[in-house]
């Protein structure tokens, strides 16, 4: 065993593979440590600030509490945490990493690649560039935090498990094509796309980020922006969101299948693309008029609405108010477009159409009392 608290001016070698222990507690190691064929048994990073300038080869690396290590060369071997230390790897790691229920930190530089798997529980991983080729966490033992702090596009290569995935750079563009288990948060206005099913919540944290859910996917969770209204949400056609959507800036709803919003929905702007088919279960609230685009766009309100609606120019753009529900707002269209359909008893507190822009038609499809508190202008009434 060799202990170095003030660094090493030179290299460290061993005469046989998997032999020898080096404890580093501070200073700079200027040369290589071990070789590919004759690696040390253990390199133990104890408390202190250390810098490794070249490659290091060991069967095992141990990061202890208070260690603050910067590795500018490639680390070859397994890394295990025995305490809340910090390891910065600027060239990467060839080997697996185990946080072993320690609150350790792993910072991976822009040129760093981890060729191996990372396991929890606990642990924070900060990526500045292209990160990991293997898995991160498990369903039983997720890591605590994965933060994408670099710029550019990155596709998560396998199913990763983290309590939270953070978008930490406005230039980050992250895509996950696998099932995602964990929350997504934003500390910068970057992008995150979940193209697989997702279990977790999304929080923009008052950052102007973008979250997109791939077509036909289920988000088992909700979406919000704590600290202020912000963020853009893009839902592909045929999506389901089981929780509440609230306090966001813009909600864009695409065509391509039946989309279900099962909680309450609150946004500054809500936009339906042409051909979108959306059903809401909870109250839909929008500061700006909910905008219908294109043709054959359909929205069914089974939880009522607070806000106004602009149904566009196509009479086949249909807004259906569920039985016993209320629209606290007005319904308008352009050029005789749009259909307002009452599925049963219901109320609209504002005007429907206008003298110059009558609604295409208003249909009364179900039984029950209808209360219209404002004026009604439509080309056709269907009773």
C-alpha positions in Angstrom: 0.0 0.0 0.0 1.2 3.5 -1.0 -0.4 6.6 0.5 0.0 10.0 -1.2 -1.5 13.1 0.4 0.6 15.6 -1.5 0.6 14.1 -5.0 3.1 12.0 -7.0 5.6 13.4 -9.5 5.8 10.4 -11.8 4.1 7.1 -12.5 3.0 4.2 -10.3 3.5 0.6 -11.6 3.1 -2.9 -10.4 4.9 -6.1 -11.4 1.7 -8.2 -11.6 -1.9 -7.7 -12.5 -4.4 -6.9 -9.7 -1.7 -6.1 -7.2 -1.0 -3.1 -4.9 -3.1 -0.4 -3.3 -2.7 3.3 -3.8 -4.4 5.8 -1.5 -4.6 9.3 -2.8 -5.7 12.1 -0.4 -4.6 15.2 -2.3 -2.2 16.8 -4.8 -1.5 15.9 -8.4 -0.4 12.6 -9.9 1.6 13.6 -13.0 2.2 10.2 -14.5 0.2 7.0 -15.4 -0.9 4.6 -12.7 -0.8 0.9 -13.6 -1.1 -0.5 -17.2 -3.7 -2.3 -19.1 -2.0 -5.7 -18.4 -0.7 -4.9 -14.9 -3.4 -2.9 -13.2 -3.4 -2.0 -9.5 -5.8 -3.9 -7.2 -7.2 -0.7 -5.7 -7.0 3.0 -6.1 -8.6 4.6 -3.0 -9.6 8.3 -3.2 -9.8 9.5 0.4 -10.7 13.0 1.6 -8.9 15.8 -0.2 -8.5 17.5 -3.6 -6.7 15.3 -6.1 -5.9 15.6 -9.8 -4.9 12.7 -12.1 -3.3 14.0 -15.3 -3.0 10.6 -17.1 -4.7 7.3 -17.5 -5.2 5.1 -14.4 -5.7 1.3 -14.5 -7.0 -0.5 -11.4 -9.3 -3.4 -10.7 -11.3 -1.1 -8.4 -11.5 2.6 -7.7 -13.1 3.7 -4.3 -14.4 7.2 -3.7 -14.7 8.0 0.0 -16.4 10.8 1.8 -14.7 14.2 1.3 -12.8 13.1 -1.8 -12.8 15.6 -4.6 -11.0 14.0 -7.6 -10.5 15.3 -11.1 -9.4 12.6 -13.6 -8.0 14.1 -16.8 -7.1 10.7 -18.2 -9.2 7.6 -18.8 -10.0 5.5 -15.7 -10.0 1.8 -16.5 -11.7 -0.3 -13.8 -14.8 -0.5 -11.6 -15.7 2.6 -9.5 -17.5 2.2 -6.2 -18.6 4.9 -3.7 -18.0 4.5 0.0 -19.1 8.0 0.9 -20.3 11.3 -0.4 -17.3 12.1 -2.5 -17.0 13.8 -5.9 -15.4 12.3 -9.0 -14.9 14.4 -12.2 -14.0 12.4 -15.3 -12.9 14.3 -18.3 -11.9 11.3 -20.5 -14.4 8.8 -19.1 -14.5 5.5 -17.4 -14.2 2.0 -18.8 -16.0 -0.1 -16.2 -19.1 -0.1 -14.1 -20.0 2.4 -11.4 -21.8 1.6 -8.1 -23.1 4.5 -5.9 -23.9 1.8 -3.2 -26.5 4.0 -1.5 -24.0 6.9 -1.0 -24.8 10.5 -1.9 -21.8 10.7 -4.2 -21.4 12.9 -7.3 -20.1 11.8 -10.7 -19.4 14.7 -13.1 -18.7 13.6 -16.7 -16.9 16.1 -18.9 -17.6 17.0 -22.5 -15.2 14.4 -23.8 -16.0 11.8 -21.2 -17.7 8.5 -22.0 -18.7 5.9 -19.5 -18.4 2.4 -21.1 -20.3 0.4 -18.5 -23.4 0.5 -16.3 -24.2 2.8 -13.4 -26.2 1.4 -10.4 -27.8 3.0 -7.4 -29.4 3.6 -5.1 -28.6 7.3 -4.5 -26.0 9.2 -6.4 -26.0 12.3 -8.7 -24.7 12.2 -12.3 -23.9 15.4 -14.2 -23.4 15.1 -17.9 -21.6 17.8 -19.9 -21.4 15.8 -23.1 -22.0 12.4 -24.6 -22.6 10.3 -21.4 -23.1 6.6 -20.9 -23.3 3.6 -23.3 -24.9 1.3 -20.8 -27.7 1.4 -18.2 -28.3 3.8 -15.3 -30.0 2.6 -12.2 -32.5 -0.1 -11.9 -36.2 -0.2 -11.2 -35.4 -1.2 -7.6 -32.3 0.9 -7.1 -32.6 4.1 -9.2 -30.0 6.9 -8.9 -31.1 10.1 -7.3 -30.4 12.6 -10.1 -29.3 12.6 -13.8 -28.7 16.1 -15.1 -28.0 16.9 -18.7 -25.8 20.0 -18.5 -24.3 20.0 -22.0 -25.5 21.3 -25.3 -26.7 19.4 -28.4 -28.9 16.4 -29.1 -28.5 13.2 -27.1 -30.6 10.0 -27.3 -30.7 7.9 -24.1 -29.4 4.6 -25.3 -31.2 2.2 -22.8 -33.8 2.2 -20.1 -32.5 4.4 -17.4 -33.9 4.7 -13.8 -33.5 7.9 -11.9 -35.7 9.7 -9.3 -35.2 12.8 -11.4 -33.9 13.6 -14.9 -32.9 17.3 -15.1 -32.6 19.5 -18.2 -29.7 21.7 -17.1 -28.8 23.6 -20.3 -30.9 25.7 -22.7 -29.1 24.0 -25.5 -29.8 20.5 -24.3 -32.1 18.4 -26.6 -32.7 15.0 -24.9 -34.7 12.2 -26.4 -35.6 9.0 -24.5 -37.0 6.2 -26.8 -37.4 3.8 -23.9 -39.9 3.6 -21.1 -39.0 6.3 -18.6 -39.3 5.9 -14.9 -38.7 9.1 -13.0 -39.5 12.8 -12.9 -38.3 15.4 -15.5 -37.3 18.8 -14.1 -35.9 21.9 -15.7 -33.1 24.2 -14.4 -32.7 25.7 -17.9 -34.9 26.2 -21.0 -33.9 23.0 -22.9 -35.9 20.2 -24.5 -36.9 16.7 -23.4 -38.8 14.3 -25.5 -40.3 11.1 -24.1 -40.9 8.7 -27.0 -41.8 5.8 -24.7 -44.3 5.5 -21.9 -43.4 7.6 -18.9 -44.1 7.2 -15.2 -43.4 10.4 -13.3 -44.1 14.1 -13.2 -42.8 17.0 -15.2 -41.9 20.4 -13.6 -40.6 23.3 -15.7 -39.8 25.2 -12.5 -40.5 28.5 -14.3 -38.1 27.8 -17.1 -39.1 28.2 -20.8 -38.3 24.6 -21.6 -40.1 22.2 -23.9 -41.5 18.7 -23.1 -42.8 16.5 -25.8 -44.6 13.2 -25.5 -44.4 10.8 -28.5 -47.6 9.8 -30.3 -49.7 7.1 -28.7 -47.9 7.2 -25.4 -49.1 7.3 -21.8 -47.8 9.8 -19.2 -48.7 8.3 -15.8 -48.2 11.6 -13.9 -48.8 15.3 -14.2 -47.2 18.4 -15.6 -46.6 21.7 -13.9 -44.3 24.7 -13.5 -43.6 25.6 -9.9 -42.5 29.2 -9.3 -44.3 30.7 -12.2 -46.2 30.0 -15.4 -43.8 28.7 -18.1 -43.0 25.9 -20.4 -44.3 24.3 -23.6 -45.9 20.9 -23.8 -46.3 19.0 -27.1 -48.6 16.0 -27.0 -48.6 13.6 -30.0 -51.8 12.2 -31.2 -53.3 9.4 -29.2 -51.6 10.3 -26.0 -52.9 10.0 -22.4 -52.0 12.1 -19.5 -53.4 10.7 -16.2 -52.6 13.6 -13.9 -53.2 17.3 -13.9 -51.6 19.8 -16.3 -51.2 23.1 -14.7 -49.5 26.5 -14.7 -47.8 26.0 -18.1 -47.4 28.5 -20.9 -48.5 26.6 -24.0 -50.2 23.2 -24.6 -50.0 21.9 -28.2 -52.2 19.0 -29.1 -51.4 17.1 -32.3 -53.5 14.9 -34.6 -53.0 11.1 -35.0 -55.3 9.5 -32.6 -57.6 10.1 -29.6 -55.8 12.1 -26.9 -57.1 11.9 -23.3 -56.4 14.5 -20.6 -57.7 12.8 -17.4 -56.9 15.6 -14.9 -57.5 19.3 -14.8 -55.7 21.3 -17.5 -54.5 24.9 -17.1 -52.4 26.8 -19.6 -52.0 30.3 -21.0 -52.6 29.0 -24.5 -54.1 25.7 -25.8 -53.7 24.9 -29.5 -55.3 22.0 -31.4 -53.7 21.0 -34.7 -56.0 20.0 -37.6 -57.4 16.6 -37.1 -56.7 16.5 -33.4 -59.2 14.5 -31.3 -59.1 15.4 -27.6 -61.2 14.5 -24.6 -60.8 16.2 -21.3 -62.1 14.7 -18.0 -61.3 17.6 -15.7 -61.8 21.3 -16.0 -59.9 22.9 -19.0 -58.7 26.5 -18.3 -57.0 28.7 -20.8 -56.1 32.4 -20.6 -56.2 32.8 -24.3 -59.0 31.4 -26.5 -58.5 27.6 -27.2 -57.5 27.6 -30.9 -58.7 25.0 -33.5 -56.6 24.7 -36.6 -57.2 23.0 -40.0 -60.2 20.7 -40.4 -62.0 17.9 -38.6 -60.6 19.0 -35.3 -62.6 17.7 -32.2 -62.6 18.6 -28.5 -64.9 17.0 -26.0 -65.2 18.7 -22.6 -66.4 16.3 -20.0 -65.2 18.5 -17.1 -66.3 21.9 -18.4 -64.1 24.8 -19.3 -63.0 28.2 -18.1 -62.1 30.3 -21.1 -63.1 31.0 -24.6 -62.9 29.0 -27.9 -62.0 29.8 -31.4 -63.2 27.0 -33.7 -61.6 28.1 -36.9 -63.1 28.0 -40.4 -64.2 24.4 -40.9 -67.8 23.4 -39.8 -66.4 20.0 -39.0 -64.3 21.4 -36.2 -66.5 20.3 -33.4 -66.5 21.4 -29.7 -68.7 19.1 -27.7 -69.8 20.1 -24.2 -70.4 17.0 -22.0 -73.7 16.6 -20.2 -74.1 18.8 -17.1 -71.0 20.9 -17.9 -70.4 24.6 -18.3 -68.2 26.8 -20.5 -67.4 29.9 -18.6 -66.5 31.9 -21.7 -67.5 32.4 -25.3 -67.4 30.3 -28.5 -66.4 31.9 -31.8 -65.3 31.0 -35.3 -64.4 32.5 -38.6 -66.3 32.5 -41.9 -69.2 30.2 -40.8 -66.9 27.5 -39.4 -67.2 25.4 -36.3 -69.8 23.3 -34.6 -70.8 23.6 -30.9 -72.5 20.4 -29.8 -74.4 20.0 -26.5 -74.3 16.4 -25.4 -77.0 17.0 -22.8 -77.8 19.7 -20.3 -75.2 22.5 -20.3 -74.4 26.2 -20.0 -72.4 28.7 -21.9 -71.9 32.0 -20.0 -70.6 34.0 -23.0 -71.7 34.7 -26.5 -71.8 32.1 -29.3 -70.7 33.5 -32.6 -71.2 37.1 -33.6 -73.1 39.1 -36.2 -70.2 39.2 -38.6 -68.9 35.7 -37.8 -71.7 33.3 -37.2 -70.9 29.8 -36.0 -71.4 27.1 -38.6 -73.9 25.2 -36.5 -75.1 24.6 -32.9 -76.4 21.1 -32.2 -78.5 20.0 -29.2 -77.7 16.2 -29.2 -78.9 15.2 -25.8 -81.7 15.7 -23.3 -81.6 18.3 -20.6 -81.9 22.0 -20.0 -79.6 24.3 -22.0 -78.7 27.8 -20.6 -77.2 30.3 -22.9 -76.3 33.5 -21.0 -75.1 35.4 -24.0 -76.2 36.1 -27.6 -76.3 33.2 -30.1 -75.4 33.7 -33.8 -75.2 30.5 -35.9 -76.1 29.6 -39.5 -77.9 26.4 -38.4 -79.5 25.1 -35.2 -79.9 21.3 -35.0 -82.4 20.1 -32.4 
